[in-house]
Amino acid sequence: MAHYDVLVIGGGTGNNVAAAAADAGLDTALVEKGPLGGTCLNRGCNPSKMLIQAASAAQDIRDADRFFLDASLDGVDFSTIVADMDETLSGLAQGMEDAYREKANLTLYNDEAVFVDDRTVVVDSERLSGEKVVVAAGSRPFVPPIEGLDSVEYLTSREALYFDEQPESLVIVGGGYIAVELGYFFETLGTEVQIIESGENLLGREDPDVSETFTDIARDRHGVHTGYRATAVESVNGSVRVNAESEDGDAITVEGEDVLIAAGRRPNTDTLDVAAAGIETDDRGFIVTDERLQTSAANVWAQGDIAGNAMFKHSGDYETRVAIDNVVHDANRPIDLSAMPHAVFTEPQIAGVGKTEDELEAAGREYVVGWQSLPETPMGRAKKLDEGFVKVLAAPDGEILGCHMLGEEASTMIHEVLVAMRAGAGQVSDITDTIHAHPTLNKAVEYAFRDALDA
């Protein structure tokens, strides 16, 4: 059995822990069955955002007449768009693997790990153990039990991102960020898209003003069937038929050339058999960690999607820095996941941080609301924006409780709010006292916070 100072399972954000351990002179093993870079680089945010940029470029061409420009979109080379993305990202993953195989103090195992004992795994029939173990094995698409699904060739996000033949029509089951991002990509490039979502609105975890507004926008773009749960799937004359029902028994049938299941993600704890190593999981299957990312098993840490603290690449990157300090440098550093942002790269973009209005009402928390429409700002008028807003939720004493945005550049605009919330008390005055360059879209943030200040 090979024994290492540090054993890292998972080559997404975990690869940085392995590299840091090796650089510190520790004998390190990294186990990853797929390409290095994990979900984000190979099956998630990197490929999806590259594809979405193509959709956004197409949309810009279609919108050129708003600025009295004569432009036309004469064709979409769908397969080349996907191939270019694949070539770029596979090259990055391969370059990372080549570099790691040459790295001193680091052994790379390109296979699946399964726990068999305390801090011990089997990889391709070989037993590996570690004095310290970091579990960063990520998550995978969740496929709900839908009658007949096993009898059709359905897509998950993994396949949809590398689907090199554009379908004429696509049914998407699910209404979260994966569903709406891929729905936007396919629809904008010419696929007829229909979305089936069991909740009242798409993006149901967003602030209600965001989810309701975006659902209305999406309905103008493609078919949206909210309040319906997919119950059965069947193949009919080369198409896929999806049957769905509402809570009151109303039934609909939706057909498409393909069906994409985008119903969320699940942690890979089951395939790892973490219980064999004494690693506790919660009722959803995520590894339970303390504030220093330690698990219930001695000398075992967990980070990223599999720990379930916040299933974002940026939270995983932050946890990686904490894990490096604690595992490699024995720093005993706690994590601070406050002011955790998120962004959804649809058209328009969505971004948020902190509490939603529903959460504040459920908690009985007193709050005020600040609001600013993007079209009613100087840059909004210059860009001829039709929709978008910044919404601020603040305590009566001025503490920032949440901020939610829908509109162009929302994923960028949210960051000044993050700095205010992370750097100190996070007061409304931190934003209103900041001089904003005019006439940037960030003036909308200033105006919304001023509105909250006057509320």
Helices and strands as residue ranges (DSSP letters): E 2-9, H 14-23, E 28-31, H 38-43, H 45-62, G 64-67, H 78-101, E 106-109, E 113-117, E 120-123, E 126-135, E 139-141, G 149-151, H 157-160, E 169-173, H 177-188, E 192-197, H 208-221, E 223-226, E 229-236, E 239-245, E 251-256, E 258-261, E 265-267, H 269-272, G 274-277, E 300-302, G 304-307, H 313-323, I 324-328, E 342-344, E 350-354, H 357-363, E 368-373, H 378-382, E 389-394, E 400-406, H 410-413, H 415-423, H 428-432, H 443-454
